[in-house]
Amino acid sequence: MYVILVYDMEQKRVGKMLKLCRKYLNWIQNSVFEGEITEVKLKELLALAGGIMDKQKDSIILFKSRQEKWLDKQVIGREKNELDNLI
Amino acid sequence: MYVILVYDMEQKRVGKMLKLCRKYLNWIQNSVFEGEITEVKLKELLALAGGIMDKQKDSIILFKSRQEKWLDKQVIGREKNELDNLI
């Protein structure tokens, strides 16, 4: 399954969430990740994410598609987060 | 065409971009929008966005799909940006 994950977190929890998501998906922008993932691994990711986030304040939006080819991705502006290699 | 748009902007330009994107798409999270849009309207949106953003620093990622049904959306945590009705 191909997913796009976007989180909106309070600053103090961003670091942990970023680190977690990068273990499972590819980081493509500030708070945006994408990649192929199995249902089992996605459940694992969401369970761990649930432990980090404050569900009254933070949110995660997931878009799931059975196949990546159904989506066409386009990046305008800065291509890649320069922090990518630093963390 | 169904699109998901995510922007990553410097704070000082966020307000303008938010206002612009809300004219064309539905705001679903901090910097995330989705909706049906025609090619013509999308071009218009991107041209106007290009005038707001600093392409060395900011970025927009677009995911396009011919049909929304190919995507399954899931929200975890806070459902809707509470600012939605204020702006």
Backbone of each chain as nested JSON, in Angstrom:
{
  "chains": [
    {"id": "A", "residues": [
      {"number": 1, "name": "MET", "atoms": {"N": [0.842, -1.177, 0.0], "CA": [0.0, 0.0, 0.0], "C": [0.89, 1.245, 0.0]}},
      {"number": 2, "name": "TYR", "atoms": {"N": [0.454, 2.24, -0.767], "CA": [1.2, 3.492, -0.835], "C": [0.485, 4.522, 0.037]}},
      {"number": 3, "name": "VAL", "atoms": {"N": [1.209, 5.202, 0.904], "CA": [0.566, 6.209, 1.753], "C": [1.288, 7.55, 1.715]}},
      {"number": 4, "name": "ILE", "atoms": {"N": [0.493, 8.59, 1.944], "CA": [1.027, 9.925, 2.192], "C": [0.618, 10.238, 3.621]}},
      {"number": 5, "name": "LEU", "atoms": {"N": [1.557, 10.655, 4.425], "CA": [1.267, 10.987, 5.81], "C": [1.689, 12.442, 6.065]}},
      {"number": 6, "name": "VAL", "atoms": {"N": [0.779, 13.213, 6.646], "CA": [1.088, 14.598, 6.999], "C": [0.736, 14.784, 8.464]}},
      {"number": 7, "name": "TYR", "atoms": {"N": [1.666, 15.317, 9.236], "CA": [1.298, 15.578, 10.629], "C": [1.307, 17.071, 10.928]}},
      {"number": 8, "name": "ASP", "atoms": {"N": [0.543, 17.418, 11.921], "CA": [0.48, 18.797, 12.411], "C": [0.592, 18.695, 13.927]}},
      {"number": 9, "name": "MET", "atoms": {"N": [1.786, 18.959, 14.43], "CA": [2.089, 18.736, 15.839], "C": [2.538, 20.032, 16.5]}},
      {"number": 10, "name": "GLU", "atoms": {"N": [2.388, 20.081, 17.812], "CA": [3.019, 21.183, 18.524], "C": [4.532, 20.984, 18.472]}},
      {"number": 11, "name": "GLN", "atoms": {"N": [5.241, 22.097, 18.399], "CA": [6.681, 22.095, 18.172], "C": [7.448, 21.112, 19.068]}},
      {"number": 12, "name": "LYS", "atoms": {"N": [7.065, 21.071, 20.333], "CA": [7.833, 20.24, 21.273], "C": [7.738, 18.74, 20.988]}},
      {"number": 13, "name": "ARG", "atoms": {"N": [6.738, 18.333, 20.198], "CA": [6.605, 16.907, 19.889], "C": [7.05, 16.56, 18.463]}},
      {"number": 14, "name": "VAL", "atoms": {"N": [7.421, 17.577, 17.697], "CA": [7.755, 17.36, 16.291], "C": [8.96, 16.434, 16.109]}},
      {"number": 15, "name": "GLY", "atoms": {"N": [9.984, 16.654, 16.9], "CA": [11.217, 15.879, 16.76], "C": [11.001, 14.384, 16.881]}},
      {"number": 16, "name": "LYS", "atoms": {"N": [10.242, 14.004, 17.892], "CA": [9.961, 12.578, 18.117], "C": [9.158, 11.991, 16.962]}},
      {"number": 17, "name": "MET", "atoms": {"N": [8.164, 12.759, 16.501], "CA": [7.31, 12.259, 15.438], "C": [8.075, 12.113, 14.125]}},
      {"number": 18, "name": "LEU", "atoms": {"N": [8.916, 13.092, 13.872], "CA": [9.75, 13.048, 12.671], "C": [10.628, 11.803, 12.669]}},
      {"number": 19, "name": "LYS", "atoms": {"N": [11.262, 11.561, 13.788], "CA": [12.159, 10.412, 13.919], "C": [11.389, 9.101, 13.705]}},
      {"number": 20, "name": "LEU", "atoms": {"N": [10.21, 9.036, 14.291], "CA": [9.381, 7.835, 14.139], "C": [8.975, 7.62, 12.681]}},
      {"number": 21, "name": "CYS", "atoms": {"N": [8.428, 8.657, 12.074], "CA": [7.917, 8.515, 10.703], "C": [9.016, 8.16, 9.717]}},
      {"number": 22, "name": "ARG", "atoms": {"N": [10.206, 8.709, 9.957], "CA": [11.317, 8.409, 9.048], "C": [11.753, 6.952, 9.102]}},
      {"number": 23, "name": "LYS", "atoms": {"N": [11.391, 6.268, 10.161], "CA": [11.727, 4.835, 10.231], "C": [10.839, 4.007, 9.295]}},
      {"number": 24, "name": "TYR", "atoms": {"N": [9.689, 4.562, 8.972], "CA": [8.708, 3.796, 8.198], "C": [8.482, 4.319, 6.782]}},
      {"number": 25, "name": "LEU", "atoms": {"N": [8.708, 5.63, 6.592], "CA": [8.356, 6.253, 5.309], "C": [9.463, 7.198, 4.842]}},
      {"number": 26, "name": "ASN", "atoms": {"N": [9.335, 7.672, 3.62], "CA": [10.297, 8.638, 3.085], "C": [9.837, 10.05, 3.393]}},
      {"number": 27, "name": "TRP", "atoms": {"N": [10.742, 10.844, 3.872], "CA": [10.455, 12.222, 4.239], "C": [10.553, 13.089, 2.999]}},
      {"number": 28, "name": "ILE", "atoms": {"N": [9.477, 13.756, 2.613], "CA": [9.562, 14.575, 1.403], "C": [9.423, 16.075, 1.647]}},
      {"number": 29, "name": "GLN", "atoms": {"N": [8.894, 16.453, 2.761], "CA": [8.776, 17.881, 3.075], "C": [8.614, 17.998, 4.578]}},
      {"number": 30, "name": "ASN", "atoms": {"N": [8.872, 19.16, 5.085], "CA": [8.699, 19.473, 6.502], "C": [7.916, 18.424, 7.311]}},
      {"number": 31, "name": "SER", "atoms": {"N": [6.633, 18.309, 7.054], "CA": [5.819, 17.374, 7.842], "C": [5.113, 16.349, 6.957]}},
      {"number": 32, "name": "VAL", "atoms": {"N": [5.699, 16.076, 5.799], "CA": [5.068, 15.194, 4.809], "C": [5.956, 13.995, 4.488]}},
      {"number": 33, "name": "PHE", "atoms": {"N": [5.348, 12.835, 4.505], "CA": [6.054, 11.582, 4.249], "C": [5.27, 10.782, 3.228]}},
      {"number": 34, "name": "GLU", "atoms": {"N": [5.96, 9.921, 2.513], "CA": [5.255, 9.039, 1.594], "C": [6.002, 7.724, 1.513]}},
      {"number": 35, "name": "GLY", "atoms": {"N": [5.331, 6.724, 1.009], "CA": [6.028, 5.475, 0.783], "C": [5.135, 4.272, 0.77]}},
      {"number": 36, "name": "GLU", "atoms": {"N": [5.741, 3.16, 0.375], "CA": [5.073, 1.873, 0.417], "C": [5.161, 1.328, 1.837]}},
      {"number": 37, "name": "ILE", "atoms": {"N": [4.067, 0.804, 2.336], "CA": [4.072, 0.249, 3.686], "C": [3.009, -0.844, 3.765]}},
      {"number": 38, "name": "THR", "atoms": {"N": [3.253, -1.835, 4.57], "CA": [2.251, -2.896, 4.743], "C": [1.228, -2.456, 5.786]}},
      {"number": 39, "name": "GLU", "atoms": {"N": [0.076, -3.09, 5.785], "CA": [-0.965, -2.789, 6.789], "C": [-0.41, -2.97, 8.207]}},
      {"number": 40, "name": "VAL", "atoms": {"N": [0.359, -4.019, 8.387], "CA": [0.906, -4.337, 9.712], "C": [1.868, -3.243, 10.183]}},
      {"number": 41, "name": "LYS", "atoms": {"N": [2.75, -2.852, 9.28], "CA": [3.726, -1.804, 9.625], "C": [3.025, -0.46, 9.856]}},
      {"number": 42, "name": "LEU", "atoms": {"N": [1.973, -0.208, 9.097], "CA": [1.235, 1.048, 9.268], "C": [0.545, 1.08, 10.627]}},
      {"number": 43, "name": "LYS", "atoms": {"N": [-0.038, -0.051, 11.021], "CA": [-0.674, -0.129, 12.343], "C": [0.347, 0.139, 13.439]}},
      {"number": 44, "name": "GLU", "atoms": {"N": [1.528, -0.44, 13.263], "CA": [2.618, -0.276, 14.226], "C": [3.001, 1.211, 14.318]}},
      {"number": 45, "name": "LEU", "atoms": {"N": [3.156, 1.839, 13.151], "CA": [3.504, 3.262, 13.101], "C": [2.437, 4.108, 13.802]}},
      {"number": 46, "name": "LEU", "atoms": {"N": [1.171, 3.821, 13.513], "CA": [0.1, 4.637, 14.101], "C": [-0.03, 4.42, 15.61]}},
      {"number": 47, "name": "ALA", "atoms": {"N": [0.245, 3.199, 16.051], "CA": [0.204, 2.921, 17.489], "C": [1.299, 3.72, 18.194]}},
      {"number": 48, "name": "LEU", "atoms": {"N": [2.49, 3.728, 17.615], "CA": [3.604, 4.473, 18.205], "C": [3.354, 5.98, 18.123]}},
      {"number": 49, "name": "ALA", "atoms": {"N": [2.785, 6.419, 17.014], "CA": [2.469, 7.841, 16.841], "C": [1.437, 8.276, 17.886]}},
      {"number": 50, "name": "GLY", "atoms": {"N": [0.479, 7.397, 18.154], "CA": [-0.545, 7.683, 19.153], "C": [0.048, 7.94, 20.523]}},
      {"number": 51, "name": "GLY", "atoms": {"N": [1.173, 7.308, 20.791], "CA": [1.857, 7.495, 22.07], "C": [2.601, 8.819, 22.152]}},
      {"number": 52, "name": "ILE", "atoms": {"N": [2.906, 9.386, 21.002], "CA": [3.651, 10.652, 20.972], "C": [2.704, 11.846, 20.954]}},
      {"number": 53, "name": "MET", "atoms": {"N": [1.627, 11.738, 20.187], "CA": [0.778, 12.915, 19.966], "C": [-0.213, 13.188, 21.088]}},
      {"number": 54, "name": "ASP", "atoms": {"N": [-0.608, 14.446, 21.161], "CA": [-1.688, 14.86, 22.044], "C": [-2.906, 14.981, 21.13]}},
      {"number": 55, "name": "LYS", "atoms": {"N": [-3.827, 14.033, 21.266], "CA": [-4.914, 13.961, 20.28], "C": [-5.904, 15.123, 20.355]}},
      {"number": 56, "name": "GLN", "atoms": {"N": [-5.796, 15.928, 21.41], "CA": [-6.627, 17.134, 21.473], "C": [-6.013, 18.264, 20.637]}},
      {"number": 57, "name": "LYS", "atoms": {"N": [-4.71, 18.172, 20.445], "CA": [-4.01, 19.293, 19.81], "C": [-3.368, 18.939, 18.472]}},
      {"number": 58, "name": "ASP", "atoms": {"N": [-2.884, 17.721, 18.356], "CA": [-2.135, 17.334, 17.161], "C": [-3.012, 16.508, 16.227]}},
      {"number": 59, "name": "SER", "atoms": {"N": [-2.585, 16.428, 15.004], "CA": [-3.303, 15.534, 14.097], "C": [-2.378, 14.935, 13.048]}},
      {"number": 60, "name": "ILE", "atoms": {"N": [-2.813, 13.801, 12.55], "CA": [-2.133, 13.125, 11.441], "C": [-3.19, 12.879, 10.382]}},
      {"number": 61, "name": "ILE", "atoms": {"N": [-2.861, 13.193, 9.149], "CA": [-3.753, 12.824, 8.055], "C": [-3.03, 11.825, 7.175]}},
      {"number": 62, "name": "LEU", "atoms": {"N": [-3.733, 10.757, 6.888], "CA": [-3.186, 9.69, 6.061], "C": [-4.004, 9.582, 4.785]}},
      {"number": 63, "name": "PHE", "atoms": {"N": [-3.334, 9.512, 3.651], "CA": [-4.008, 9.2, 2.392], "C": [-3.453, 7.865, 1.942]}},
      {"number": 64, "name": "LYS", "atoms": {"N": [-4.335, 6.919, 1.727], "CA": [-3.87, 5.593, 1.33], "C": [-4.334, 5.289, -0.087]}},
      {"number": 65, "name": "SER", "atoms": {"N": [-3.465, 4.675, -0.821], "CA": [-3.815, 4.288, -2.178], "C": [-3.275, 2.888, -2.404]}},
      {"number": 66, "name": "ARG", "atoms": {"N": [-4.019, 2.091, -3.126], "CA": [-3.498, 0.75, -3.341], "C": [-2.255, 0.771, -4.222]}},
      {"number": 67, "name": "GLN", "atoms": {"N": [-2.208, 1.749, -5.104], "CA": [-1.055, 1.818, -5.998], "C": [-0.55, 3.238, -6.178]}},
      {"number": 68, "name": "GLU", "atoms": {"N": [0.758, 3.374, -6.115], "CA": [1.377, 4.69, -6.242], "C": [1.098, 5.311, -7.606]}},
      {"number": 69, "name": "LYS", "atoms": {"N": [0.966, 4.485, -8.625], "CA": [0.795, 4.997, -9.992], "C": [-0.498, 5.805, -10.161]}},
      {"number": 70, "name": "TRP", "atoms": {"N": [-1.402, 5.684, -9.228], "CA": [-2.64, 6.459, -9.308], "C": [-2.432, 7.921, -8.938]}},
      {"number": 71, "name": "LEU", "atoms": {"N": [-1.27, 8.181, -8.384], "CA": [-0.968, 9.553, -7.976], "C": [0.21, 10.095, -8.758]}},
      {"number": 72, "name": "ASP", "atoms": {"N": [0.082, 11.338, -9.13], "CA": [1.141, 12.019, -9.836], "C": [1.656, 13.094, -8.895]}},
      {"number": 73, "name": "LYS", "atoms": {"N": [2.921, 13.047, -8.578], "CA": [3.478, 14.004, -7.61], "C": [4.248, 15.115, -8.304]}},
      {"number": 74, "name": "GLN", "atoms": {"N": [4.097, 16.32, -7.821], "CA": [4.782, 17.468, -8.402], "C": [5.309, 18.343, -7.263]}},
      {"number": 75, "name": "VAL", "atoms": {"N": [6.576, 18.715, -7.343], "CA": [7.143, 19.579, -6.314], "C": [7.475, 20.933, -6.931]}},
      {"number": 76, "name": "ILE", "atoms": {"N": [7.02, 21.994, -6.291], "CA": [7.299, 23.35, -6.76], "C": [8.166, 24.02, -5.692]}},
      {"number": 77, "name": "GLY", "atoms": {"N": [9.249, 24.63, -6.13], "CA": [10.133, 25.304, -5.174], "C": [11.227, 24.373, -4.68]}},
      {"number": 78, "name": "ARG", "atoms": {"N": [11.623, 24.597, -3.484], "CA": [12.719, 23.837, -2.875], "C": [12.408, 22.342, -2.893]}},
      {"number": 79, "name": "GLU", "atoms": {"N": [13.293, 21.592, -3.5], "CA": [12.986, 20.189, -3.765], "C": [13.007, 19.286, -2.536]}},
      {"number": 80, "name": "LYS", "atoms": {"N": [13.97, 19.526, -1.695], "CA": [14.194, 18.546, -0.636], "C": [14.574, 19.26, 0.644]}},
      {"number": 81, "name": "ASN", "atoms": {"N": [14.083, 18.772, 1.737], "CA": [14.442, 19.352, 3.01], "C": [15.942, 19.179, 3.263]}},
      {"number": 82, "name": "GLU", "atoms": {"N": [16.639, 20.287, 3.407], "CA": [18.098, 20.195, 3.582], "C": [18.494, 19.551, 4.9]}},
      {"number": 83, "name": "LEU", "atoms": {"N": [17.553, 19.476, 5.807], "CA": [17.851, 18.844, 7.085], "C": [17.975, 17.332, 6.931]}},
      {"number": 84, "name": "ASP", "atoms": {"N": [17.531, 16.85, 5.792], "CA": [17.396, 15.419, 5.581], "C": [18.623, 14.611, 5.994]}},
      {"number": 85, "name": "ASN", "atoms": {"N": [19.779, 15.136, 5.669], "CA": [20.986, 14.371, 5.967], "C": [21.57, 14.673, 7.347]}},
      {"number": 86, "name": "LEU", "atoms": {"N": [20.951, 15.593, 8.028], "CA": [21.525, 16.015, 9.305], "C": [20.945, 15.269, 10.5]}},
      {"number": 87, "name": "ILE", "atoms": {"N": [19.766, 14.744, 10.316], "CA": [19.078, 14.146, 11.463], "C": [19.276, 12.622, 11.504]}}
    ]},
    {"id": "B", "residues": [
      {"number": 1, "name": "MET", "atoms": {"N": [-10.215, 16.715, -11.633], "CA": [-9.016, 16.132, -11.035], "C": [-9.027, 16.398, -9.531]}},
      {"number": 2, "name": "TYR", "atoms": {"N": [-8.619, 15.393, -8.777], "CA": [-8.568, 15.53, -7.32], "C": [-7.113, 15.787, -6.919]}},
      {"number": 3, "name": "VAL", "atoms": {"N": [-6.878, 16.797, -6.108], "CA": [-5.5, 17.071, -5.685], "C": [-5.372, 17.211, -4.162]}},
      {"number": 4, "name": "ILE", "atoms": {"N": [-4.192, 16.885, -3.705], "CA": [-3.782, 17.177, -2.325], "C": [-2.63, 18.157, -2.469]}},
      {"number": 5, "name": "LEU", "atoms": {"N": [-2.705, 19.256, -1.769], "CA": [-1.641, 20.26, -1.836], "C": [-1.099, 20.484, -0.418]}},
      {"number": 6, "name": "VAL", "atoms": {"N": [0.208, 20.428, -0.296], "CA": [0.85, 20.701, 0.996], "C": [1.917, 21.755, 0.771]}},
      {"number": 7, "name": "TYR", "atoms": {"N": [1.898, 22.808, 1.563], "CA": [2.972, 23.783, 1.404], "C": [3.85, 23.84, 2.641]}},
      {"number": 8, "name": "ASP", "atoms": {"N": [5.066, 24.266, 2.418], "CA": [6.031, 24.463, 3.496], "C": [6.643, 25.838, 3.252]}},
      {"number": 9, "name": "MET", "atoms": {"N": [6.168, 26.824, 3.986], "CA": [6.538, 28.212, 3.728], "C": [7.185, 28.825, 4.956]}},
      {"number": 10, "name": "GLU", "atoms": {"N": [7.966, 29.868, 4.743], "CA": [8.419, 30.653, 5.885], "C": [7.209, 31.379, 6.467]}},
      {"number": 11, "name": "GLN", "atoms": {"N": [7.213, 31.527, 7.772], "CA": [6.065, 32.045, 8.515], "C": [5.472, 33.322, 7.921]}},
      {"number": 12, "name": "LYS", "atoms": {"N": [6.341, 34.219, 7.514], "CA": [5.848, 35.522, 7.035], "C": [5.034, 35.433, 5.748]}},
      {"number": 13, "name": "ARG", "atoms": {"N": [5.159, 34.314, 5.025], "CA": [4.396, 34.181, 3.784], "C": [3.205, 33.233, 3.92]}},
      {"number": 14, "name": "VAL", "atoms": {"N": [3.072, 32.607, 5.082], "CA": [2.028, 31.604, 5.282], "C": [0.617, 32.173, 5.11]}},
      {"number": 15, "name": "GLY", "atoms": {"N": [0.385, 33.346, 5.675], "CA": [-0.958, 33.929, 5.637], "C": [-1.489, 34.121, 4.229]}},
      {"number": 16, "name": "LYS", "atoms": {"N": [-0.631, 34.666, 3.38], "CA": [-1.029, 34.905, 1.989], "C": [-1.318, 33.595, 1.258]}},
      {"number": 17, "name": "MET", "atoms": {"N": [-0.441, 32.609, 1.497], "CA": [-0.599, 31.337, 0.795], "C": [-1.867, 30.619, 1.258]}},
      {"number": 18, "name": "LEU", "atoms": {"N": [-2.115, 30.68, 2.545], "CA": [-3.321, 30.064, 3.101], "C": [-4.57, 30.668, 2.454]}},
      {"number": 19, "name": "LYS", "atoms": {"N": [-4.591, 31.975, 2.397], "CA": [-5.736, 32.685, 1.829], "C": [-5.937, 32.291, 0.357]}},
      {"number": 20, "name": "LEU", "atoms": {"N": [-4.84, 32.221, -0.361], "CA": [-4.922, 31.84, -1.773], "C": [-5.45, 30.415, -1.945]}},
      {"number": 21, "name": "CYS", "atoms": {"N": [-4.838, 29.491, -1.235], "CA": [-5.215, 28.075, -1.413], "C": [-6.671, 27.824, -1.023]}},
      {"number": 22, "name": "ARG", "atoms": {"N": [-7.142, 28.55, -0.016], "CA": [-8.534, 28.358, 0.409], "C": [-9.541, 28.82, -0.637]}},
      {"number": 23, "name": "LYS", "atoms": {"N": [-9.095, 29.633, -1.559], "CA": [-10.008, 30.044, -2.639], "C": [-10.246, 28.922, -3.638]}},
      {"number": 24, "name": "TYR", "atoms": {"N": [-9.308, 27.992, -3.686], "CA": [-9.369, 26.94, -4.705], "C": [-9.645, 25.544, -4.148]}},
      {"number": 25, "name": "LEU", "atoms": {"N": [-9.237, 25.323, -2.891], "CA": [-9.306, 23.976, -2.329], "C": [-9.862, 23.992, -0.904]}},
      {"number": 26, "name": "ASN", "atoms": {"N": [-10.137, 22.821, -0.393], "CA": [-10.616, 22.704, 0.987], "C": [-9.432, 22.552, 1.934]}},
      {"number": 27, "name": "TRP", "atoms": {"N": [-9.462, 23.307, 2.971], "CA": [-8.377, 23.303, 3.953], "C": [-8.629, 22.162, 4.929]}},
      {"number": 28, "name": "ILE", "atoms": {"N": [-7.711, 21.216, 5.043], "CA": [-7.967, 20.101, 5.96], "C": [-7.01, 20.025, 7.142]}},
      {"number": 29, "name": "GLN", "atoms": {"N": [-5.903, 20.678, 7.05], "CA": [-4.972, 20.688, 8.174], "C": [-4.041, 21.869, 7.976]}},
      {"number": 30, "name": "ASN", "atoms": {"N": [-3.404, 22.289, 9.015], "CA": [-2.423, 23.375, 9.0], "C": [-1.981, 23.832, 7.596]}},
      {"number": 31, "name": "SER", "atoms": {"N": [-1.258, 23.003, 6.9], "CA": [-0.744, 23.395, 5.586], "C": [-1.185, 22.429, 4.494]}},
      {"number": 32, "name": "VAL", "atoms": {"N": [-2.306, 21.759, 4.723], "CA": [-2.777, 20.716, 3.804], "C": [-4.163, 21.049, 3.263]}},
      {"number": 33, "name": "PHE", "atoms": {"N": [-4.297, 20.912, 1.944], "CA": [-5.552, 21.206, 1.254], "C": [-5.882, 20.052, 0.335]}},
      {"number": 34, "name": "GLU", "atoms": {"N": [-7.16, 19.903, 0.043], "CA": [-7.544, 18.878, -0.924], "C": [-8.773, 19.363, -1.668]}},
      {"number": 35, "name": "GLY", "atoms": {"N": [-9.042, 18.722, -2.77], "CA": [-10.272, 19.044, -3.471], "C": [-10.231, 18.755, -4.946]}},
      {"number": 36, "name": "GLU", "atoms": {"N": [-11.392, 18.858, -5.551], "CA": [-11.53, 18.734, -6.998], "C": [-11.169, 20.072, -7.616]}},
      {"number": 37, "name": "ILE", "atoms": {"N": [-10.407, 20.039, -8.678], "CA": [-10.013, 21.273, -9.353], "C": [-9.753, 20.963, -10.825]}},
      {"number": 38, "name": "THR", "atoms": {"N": [-10.022, 21.901, -11.686], "CA": [-9.744, 21.688, -13.111], "C": [-8.279, 22.017, -13.384]}},
      {"number": 39, "name": "GLU", "atoms": {"N": [-7.758, 21.549, -14.51], "CA": [-6.372, 21.854, -14.91], "C": [-6.159, 23.358, -14.994]}},
      {"number": 40, "name": "VAL", "atoms": {"N": [-7.148, 24.045, -15.553], "CA": [-7.049, 25.493, -15.745], "C": [-6.968, 26.216, -14.396]}},
      {"number": 41, "name": "LYS", "atoms": {"N": [-7.838, 25.832, -13.491], "CA": [-7.847, 26.466, -12.167], "C": [-6.567, 26.137, -11.398]}},
      {"number": 42, "name": "LEU", "atoms": {"N": [-6.072, 24.929, -11.58], "CA": [-4.837, 24.536, -10.898], "C": [-3.66, 25.364, -11.408]}},
      {"number": 43, "name": "LYS", "atoms": {"N": [-3.605, 25.56, -12.709], "CA": [-2.545, 26.397, -13.294], "C": [-2.606, 27.808, -12.726]}},
      {"number": 44, "name": "GLU", "atoms": {"N": [-3.811, 28.317, -12.626], "CA": [-4.036, 29.652, -12.082], "C": [-3.528, 29.712, -10.633]}},
      {"number": 45, "name": "LEU", "atoms": {"N": [-3.917, 28.727, -9.846], "CA": [-3.48, 28.658, -8.449], "C": [-1.956, 28.615, -8.35]}},
      {"number": 46, "name": "LEU", "atoms": {"N": [-1.322, 27.774, -9.172], "CA": [0.136, 27.639, -9.095], "C": [0.855, 28.9, -9.566]}},
      {"number": 47, "name": "ALA", "atoms": {"N": [0.272, 29.58, -10.537], "CA": [0.871, 30.832, -11.007], "C": [0.826, 31.876, -9.888]}},
      {"number": 48, "name": "LEU", "atoms": {"N": [-0.311, 31.964, -9.22], "CA": [-0.443, 32.926, -8.118], "C": [0.445, 32.523, -6.938]}},
      {"number": 49, "name": "ALA", "atoms": {"N": [0.523, 31.232, -6.675], "CA": [1.378, 30.733, -5.585], "C": [2.838, 31.064, -5.883]}},
      {"number": 50, "name": "GLY", "atoms": {"N": [3.217, 30.949, -7.143], "CA": [4.587, 31.257, -7.557], "C": [4.96, 32.703, -7.249]}},
      {"number": 51, "name": "GLY", "atoms": {"N": [3.969, 33.569, -7.267], "CA": [4.206, 34.97, -6.958], "C": [4.358, 35.238, -5.474]}},
      {"number": 52, "name": "ILE", "atoms": {"N": [3.864, 34.318, -4.671], "CA": [3.947, 34.487, -3.212], "C": [5.214, 33.841, -2.65]}},
      {"number": 53, "name": "MET", "atoms": {"N": [5.541, 32.657, -3.158], "CA": [6.62, 31.901, -2.528], "C": [8.025, 32.34, -2.941]}},
      {"number": 54, "name": "ASP", "atoms": {"N": [8.972, 32.034, -2.07], "CA": [10.382, 32.192, -2.375], "C": [10.865, 30.793, -2.73]}},
      {"number": 55, "name": "LYS", "atoms": {"N": [11.125, 30.565, -4.002], "CA": [11.387, 29.189, -4.453], "C": [12.708, 28.608, -3.949]}},
      {"number": 56, "name": "GLN", "atoms": {"N": [13.547, 29.461, -3.374], "CA": [14.77, 28.945, -2.753], "C": [14.478, 28.384, -1.359]}},
      {"number": 57, "name": "LYS", "atoms": {"N": [13.394, 28.857, -0.766], "CA": [13.138, 28.516, 0.637], "C": [11.851, 27.744, 0.852]}},
      {"number": 58, "name": "ASP", "atoms": {"N": [10.843, 28.052, 0.047], "CA": [9.526, 27.451, 0.259], "C": [9.289, 26.315, -0.733]}},
      {"number": 59, "name": "SER", "atoms": {"N": [8.325, 25.494, -0.424], "CA": [7.956, 24.475, -1.402], "C": [6.483, 24.118, -1.307]}},
      {"number": 60, "name": "ILE", "atoms": {"N": [5.989, 23.624, -2.423], "CA": [4.632, 23.108, -2.497], "C": [4.739, 21.708, -3.079]}},
      {"number": 61, "name": "ILE", "atoms": {"N": [4.048, 20.778, -2.456], "CA": [3.971, 19.442, -3.048], "C": [2.529, 19.186, -3.426]}},
      {"number": 62, "name": "LEU", "atoms": {"N": [2.356, 18.734, -4.64], "CA": [1.026, 18.432, -5.175], "C": [0.933, 16.947, -5.478]}},
      {"number": 63, "name": "PHE", "atoms": {"N": [-0.144, 16.335, -5.048], "CA": [-0.42, 14.966, -5.452], "C": [-1.709, 15.032, -6.258]}},
      {"number": 64, "name": "LYS", "atoms": {"N": [-1.652, 14.523, -7.463], "CA": [-2.842, 14.587, -8.314], "C": [-3.349, 13.189, -8.594]}},
      {"number": 65, "name": "SER", "atoms": {"N": [-4.645, 13.073, -8.596], "CA": [-5.246, 11.78, -8.898], "C": [-6.44, 12.037, -9.798]}},
      {"number": 66, "name": "ARG", "atoms": {"N": [-6.64, 11.177, -10.767], "CA": [-7.782, 11.432, -11.631], "C": [-9.089, 11.281, -10.867]}},
      {"number": 67, "name": "GLN", "atoms": {"N": [-9.08, 10.406, -9.871], "CA": [-10.316, 10.215, -9.115], "C": [-10.062, 10.105, -7.617]}},
      {"number": 68, "name": "GLU", "atoms": {"N": [-10.89, 10.799, -6.857], "CA": [-10.743, 10.814, -5.412], "C": [-10.921, 9.417, -4.821]}},
      {"number": 69, "name": "LYS", "atoms": {"N": [-11.743, 8.6, -5.442], "CA": [-12.035, 7.276, -4.892], "C": [-10.796, 6.376, -4.799]}},
      {"number": 70, "name": "TRP", "atoms": {"N": [-9.743, 6.753, -5.493], "CA": [-8.516, 5.971, -5.424], "C": [-7.765, 6.201, -4.117]}},
      {"number": 71, "name": "LEU", "atoms": {"N": [-8.209, 7.195, -3.386], "CA": [-7.541, 7.519, -2.129], "C": [-8.499, 7.344, -0.967]}},
      {"number": 72, "name": "ASP", "atoms": {"N": [-7.983, 6.793, 0.086], "CA": [-8.754, 6.622, 1.294], "C": [-8.117, 7.536, 2.344]}},
      {"number": 73, "name": "LYS", "atoms": {"N": [-8.889, 8.453, 2.878], "CA": [-8.329, 9.42, 3.822], "C": [-8.682, 9.056, 5.262]}},
      {"number": 74, "name": "GLN", "atoms": {"N": [-7.723, 9.219, 6.135], "CA": [-7.936, 8.906, 7.55], "C": [-7.32, 10.023, 8.39]}},
      {"number": 75, "name": "VAL", "atoms": {"N": [-8.078, 10.529, 9.353], "CA": [-7.555, 11.578, 10.224], "C": [-7.427, 11.022, 11.637]}},
      {"number": 76, "name": "ILE", "atoms": {"N": [-6.266, 11.195, 12.228], "CA": [-6.02, 10.754, 13.599], "C": [-5.789, 12.012, 14.435]}},
      {"number": 77, "name": "GLY", "atoms": {"N": [-6.474, 12.091, 15.56], "CA": [-6.309, 13.263, 16.429], "C": [-7.314, 14.341, 16.102]}},
      {"number": 78, "name": "ARG", "atoms": {"N": [-6.897, 15.561, 16.302], "CA": [-7.762, 16.722, 16.11], "C": [-8.298, 16.758, 14.685]}},
      {"number": 79, "name": "GLU", "atoms": {"N": [-9.622, 16.757, 14.574], "CA": [-10.232, 16.556, 13.254], "C": [-10.096, 17.742, 12.315]}},
      {"number": 80, "name": "LYS", "atoms": {"N": [-10.251, 18.917, 12.85], "CA": [-10.374, 20.066, 11.969], "C": [-9.675, 21.256, 12.582]}},
      {"number": 81, "name": "ASN", "atoms": {"N": [-9.021, 22.018, 11.762], "CA": [-8.388, 23.218, 12.242], "C": [-9.43, 24.189, 12.773]}},
      {"number": 82, "name": "GLU", "atoms": {"N": [-9.35, 24.517, 14.046], "CA": [-10.371, 25.371, 14.651], "C": [-10.347, 26.796, 14.121]}},
      {"number": 83, "name": "LEU", "atoms": {"N": [-9.239, 27.141, 13.469], "CA": [-9.155, 28.472, 12.896], "C": [-10.06, 28.609, 11.672]}},
      {"number": 84, "name": "ASP", "atoms": {"N": [-10.52, 27.467, 11.198], "CA": [-11.211, 27.409, 9.913], "C": [-12.294, 28.468, 9.745]}},
      {"number": 85, "name": "ASN", "atoms": {"N": [-13.027, 28.707, 10.801], "CA": [-14.137, 29.653, 10.672], "C": [-13.753, 31.087, 11.014]}},
      {"number": 86, "name": "LEU", "atoms": {"N": [-12.521, 31.246, 11.42], "CA": [-12.099, 32.571, 11.874], "C": [-11.456, 33.401, 10.783]}},
      {"number": 87, "name": "ILE", "atoms": {"N": [-10.953, 32.723, 9.786], "CA": [-10.178, 33.461, 8.779], "C": [-11.025, 33.799, 7.541]}}
    ]}
  ]
}
